[in-house]
Amino acid sequence: MAVIRPFNAVRPEKSVVSKVASVPYDVVNREEAKKEAEGNTLNFLRVTRSEIELPDEVNPYSPEVYQKAKENYLRLKKEAPLLQDETPRFYLYRQIMGEHSQIGITATFSVKDYDNDVIMKHEKTRKAKEDDRTNHIVTTRAQTGVVFLTYKGVDEVNKVVNEVISQNEPEYDFTAPDGIRHTVWIMPEELNDVIIYEIENVEHLYIADGHHRAASASRAQKVMMKENPNHTGDEEYNYFIAVLFPAEQLKILPYNRVVFDLFGNLEEEFLKKVSENFVVSDTDSPTPHSVRNIKMYLSGKWYSLTPNENVKKADTVGGNLDVSILQEYLLHPILGIGDPRTDNRIDFIGGIRGTEELEKLVDSGKAKVAFSMFPVSVDDLINISNAGETMPPKSTWFEPKLRDGLLIHEI
């Protein structure tokens, strides 16, 4: 039984929404964030990546960075301005990327549900990243990064969503510089009870993207609860902001891999070792055509890798994913990458950047070998979450990304 609540969103004045809304804080590095915000004092990266306004030598995790985030948030509230709705509302958020469209409900969800696995996870989090967003939330007293949730869609909810879209003008409708269209409707208050009732009857919600945001909201809740001697459980810090999308609408792209050396192997030796567990063949196609097919780029040439009889069926759901097979039968035994979360000899390339990026990295000499993966399915994500398992790191790349600064939850 999942809890969903309307909330009083803090959001940009309509005329400046496209100037305020920014890419998520965690898809750009410091240099890229600085470039994105250049010439735009209202860009929300000045809140989520406030280190871009401080000298380069300042550690991005230092207290002054979070204080700067708070200062910039308060400044934006006045200068943009950012407004707060007077009554709790649900918000519909539609994204269109090419021919793909997805529509979710922006709301707040219970930290308790996250802690008790009503909201299911499929990914481990890193403490350093949790520390960063926890400090950001506690200092700004706002959740500025939105969690991406999914569930097996409910017909009655889909019906309400379609009615709102067809009968109401959107509050926001703009196309971001990357070509993705973002549209937001404010749902009529009289529909709140329908949404609450229908979602309360859903057994589980699932984190699709934003595990660190959710974990940080949970940690921030514990900090603020401890600071509040009159804690009741109804405070806003007991809830976190997310957009809930029906699973059938989601698009998962592959998360590809590049490795920077062959771990002392000569190319001929490396290919021979790969062929022990995979059928290796030349190919002109860099994109896998199905599961249990991996494409590899080495010395200007693409190869197709298909697991052979030596690759045994795993006892776990996640163990049978292509990313798991690649890790267990190639990356670890041949290239010496035991923990891809921490090994700096491997990097992960989001599928939105295409296989051309893999070729570019290898051809330039920055990487030695690249692997193009078939995307994980939403059913895989749900089944792994239900089994209490976690996926290997960087298994899923969701696109399009939710914008930061569009809807904010103050706590």
HELIX and SHEET records of a PDB file:
HELIX    1   1 LYS A   14  VAL A   16  5                                   3    
HELIX    2   2 VAL A   17  VAL A   20  1                                   4    
HELIX    3   3 TYR A   25  VAL A   27  5                                   3    
HELIX    4   4 ARG A   30  ALA A   37  1                                   8    
HELIX    5   5 LEU A   45  THR A   48  1                                   4    
HELIX    6   6 SER A   50  GLU A   53  5                                   4    
HELIX    7   7 PRO A   63  GLU A   79  1                                  17    
HELIX    8   8 VAL A  111  ASP A  115  1                                   5    
HELIX    9   9 LYS A  127  THR A  140  1                                  14    
HELIX   10  10 ASP A  155  GLN A  167  1                                  13    
HELIX   11  11 GLU A  189  LEU A  191  5                                   3    
HELIX   12  12 ASN A  192  GLU A  200  1                                   9    
HELIX   13  13 HIS A  211  GLU A  227  1                                  17    
HELIX   14  14 GLU A  236  ASN A  238  5                                   3    
HELIX   15  15 ALA A  247  GLN A  249  5                                   3    
HELIX   16  16 GLU A  267  VAL A  274  1                                   8    
HELIX   17  17 GLY A  318  ASN A  320  5                                   3    
HELIX   18  18 ASP A  322  LEU A  326  1                                   5    
HELIX   19  19 GLN A  327  LEU A  331  3                                   5    
HELIX   20  20 GLY A  351  ARG A  353  5                                   3    
HELIX   21  21 GLY A  354  ASP A  363  1                                  10    
HELIX   22  22 VAL A  378  ASN A  386  1                                   9    
SHEET    1   A 5 ILE A   4  ARG A   5  0                                        
SHEET    2   A 5 HIS A 100  SER A 110 -1                                        
SHEET    3   A 5 TYR A  91  MET A  97 -1                                        
SHEET    4   A 5 ARG A 181  ILE A 186 -1                                        
SHEET    5   A 5 TYR A 172  THR A 175 -1                                        
SHEET    1   B 6 ILE A   4  ARG A   5  0                                        
SHEET    2   B 6 HIS A 100  SER A 110 -1                                        
SHEET    3   B 6 TYR A 239  PRO A 246 -1                                        
SHEET    4   B 6 VAL A 147  TYR A 151  1                                        
SHEET    5   B 6 LEU A 205  ASP A 209 -1                                        
SHEET    6   B 6 ILE A 119  MET A 120  1                                        
SHEET    1   C 2 VAL A  10  PRO A  12  0                                        
SHEET    2   C 2 LEU A  82  GLN A  84 -1                                        
SHEET    1   D 2 ALA A 142  GLN A 143  0                                        
SHEET    2   D 2 HIS A 409  GLU A 410 -1                                        
SHEET    1   E 2 ILE A 252  LEU A 253  0                                        
SHEET    2   E 2 TRP A 397  PHE A 398 -1                                        
SHEET    1   F 6 PHE A 278  ASP A 282  0                                        
SHEET    2   F 6 LYS A 301  PRO A 307 -1                                        
SHEET    3   F 6 ILE A 294  LEU A 298 -1                                        
SHEET    4   F 6 VAL A 369  SER A 372 -1                                        
SHEET    5   F 6 TYR A 255  VAL A 259 -1                                        
SHEET    6   F 6 ILE A 346  GLY A 350 -1                                        
END                                                                             
